[in-house]
Amino acid sequence: MGAEPLSRRELFTGRAAPKPVRIRPPGVSEVSLRACTGCGACTERCPTGIIRLADGLPFIDFARGECTFCGACAEACPEPVFAEKDVRRFPHVAAITDTCLARRNVACQSCGESCPEQAIRFRPVIGGPFLPEIDEAKCTGCGACLGGCPVSAIAVRAPEAEVAHV
């Protein structure tokens, strides 16, 4: 029986919980991840401690910190898992959700202060706090703003594709 056991909640609701989307370390593709042996060398060498293992595979946990794109994980890996070298951005960007304090009329600029790329600017609003806006061209997806947000109002998502003018 190779089926995963259901939790109580899944049993009573009749549906399985969605599997969490795990962000791969910079330079790791879905294909190159197959070469991973789960040795944990990348987790040991990460200076910010954001690389963790789940099911024997590395993933990024931005709750622990940000990625500085130092490349220590790629240097430590004995397998050809890190296919791309000198990666300076993730294939995602930060997105501000509706739970943002500024969107709820509370002055807060924590995300902008923690962004090393200055990709978060604040638009003035008459009669309210400045509202954060993310410049996707500058955002590297490093996760610094996620840890800096006091209410966890920042998520990651795929960048918006440019619309062709026809």
C-alpha positions in Angstrom: 0.0 0.0 0.0 1.8 3.1 -1.2 -0.9 5.6 -0.2 -0.2 8.4 2.2 -2.2 8.3 5.4 -4.9 10.9 5.8 -5.2 13.3 8.7 -8.3 13.4 10.8 -9.3 16.6 9.0 -8.8 15.1 5.6 -10.8 12.0 6.6 -13.8 14.0 7.8 -13.8 16.6 5.1 -13.3 14.0 2.4 -10.5 15.7 0.6 -6.7 15.7 1.0 -4.9 18.9 2.0 -2.9 20.4 -0.9 0.8 19.7 -0.7 2.9 22.7 0.2 4.7 24.4 -2.6 8.4 24.3 -1.8 10.8 26.9 -3.2 14.0 25.4 -4.6 17.4 26.9 -3.7 18.8 29.3 -6.4 20.1 27.6 -9.4 18.2 24.3 -8.8 15.8 23.2 -11.5 13.1 20.6 -11.3 15.2 18.4 -13.5 18.5 18.9 -11.6 16.8 18.3 -8.3 16.5 14.6 -9.3 20.3 14.3 -8.8 19.9 15.2 -5.1 20.9 12.5 -2.7 19.6 14.4 0.4 23.1 14.6 2.0 22.4 18.0 3.6 25.7 19.6 2.6 23.8 22.6 1.3 21.8 23.0 4.6 25.0 23.0 6.6 26.8 25.6 4.5 24.0 28.1 4.1 25.1 31.1 6.1 21.6 32.4 6.7 20.2 28.9 7.6 17.3 29.1 5.2 17.9 25.8 3.3 16.1 22.8 4.9 15.4 19.3 3.8 11.9 17.8 3.4 11.5 14.3 2.0 15.2 14.3 1.4 15.1 17.3 -0.9 16.3 20.9 -0.2 13.9 23.8 -0.1 14.0 27.4 1.1 12.3 28.5 4.3 12.1 32.3 4.2 10.7 32.3 7.8 14.3 31.7 8.9 15.8 34.6 6.9 16.8 35.7 3.4 18.9 34.4 0.6 22.0 36.4 -0.1 22.8 34.5 -3.3 26.3 33.8 -1.9 26.6 30.4 -3.7 27.8 28.5 -0.6 25.1 25.9 -1.1 26.1 25.3 -4.7 29.8 25.0 -3.7 29.0 22.5 -1.0 26.9 20.2 -3.1 28.8 17.1 -4.3 26.1 16.3 -6.9 25.1 18.2 -10.1 22.0 19.6 -8.4 22.9 23.3 -8.8 22.7 23.4 -12.6 22.9 27.2 -12.9 25.9 29.0 -11.3 26.0 32.7 -10.1 22.2 33.0 -9.9 21.2 36.4 -8.6 17.4 36.0 -8.4 14.6 33.5 -7.9 11.9 32.7 -10.5 9.3 34.4 -8.2 8.7 37.9 -6.8 7.2 39.2 -3.5 3.5 40.1 -3.4 1.8 42.1 -0.8 -1.5 40.6 0.4 -4.6 42.2 1.9 -3.5 41.6 5.4 -0.8 44.3 5.0 -1.0 46.8 7.9 -0.8 49.8 5.5 -3.7 48.5 3.5 -5.6 48.3 6.8 -4.9 52.0 7.6 -1.9 51.4 9.9 1.4 53.1 9.1 4.1 50.4 8.5 7.1 50.4 6.2 8.9 47.3 7.6 9.0 45.5 4.3 10.6 48.4 2.5 13.2 48.9 5.2 14.3 45.3 5.0 14.5 45.0 1.2 18.2 45.0 0.1 17.3 45.8 -3.5 15.0 48.7 -2.6 12.3 47.1 -4.7 9.5 48.2 -2.4 8.4 51.8 -2.7 5.6 53.6 -0.8 2.9 55.5 -2.6 1.5 58.5 -0.7 -2.3 58.3 -0.1 -4.3 61.3 1.0 -5.7 60.7 4.5 -3.9 57.4 5.1 -0.5 55.7 5.4 1.8 55.2 2.4 0.9 52.0 0.5 3.7 49.6 -0.5 4.2 48.8 -4.2 6.7 46.2 -5.5 8.9 46.9 -8.5 9.0 43.4 -10.0 12.0 44.3 -12.2 14.1 45.0 -9.1 12.7 42.2 -6.8 15.0 39.2 -6.7 12.7 37.1 -4.5 15.3 36.9 -1.8 12.7 36.8 1.0 14.1 39.6 3.1 10.7 41.4 3.2 8.9 38.2 4.3 10.8 38.1 7.6 10.6 41.9 8.0 6.8 41.9 7.9 5.2 41.9 11.4 1.9 40.4 10.2 3.2 37.9 7.5 1.4 39.9 4.7 4.0 39.1 2.0 3.8 36.0 -0.2 5.8 34.9 -3.2 4.3 34.4 -6.7 5.3 34.1 -10.3 6.2 37.5 -11.9 3.6 39.1 -14.1 4.3 38.5 -17.8 4.5 41.5 -20.0 1.5 41.9 -22.3 2.5 42.3 -26.0 1.1 45.3 -27.7 -0.6 44.2 -30.8 
